[in-house]
Amino acid sequence: MTSEILPGEIRPRPVVSRLPRYAAGKPPVAVDGLASYKLSSNENPLPLFRQC
């Protein structure tokens, strides 16, 4: 893999590299004052999108 940017290549913002890595099967970490929910890989927190 190369760090060279090719024309038309999409690169994530640098802040993305500071996010914690995904750990499969682990429950969400509890945060005081917030309710957390774990979605399955096929679930979406947004309403159904209907194209016209």
Secondary structure, 3 states (H helix, E strand, C coil): CCCCCCCCCCCCCHHHHHCCCCCCCCCCCCCCCCCCCCCCCCCCCCCCCCCC
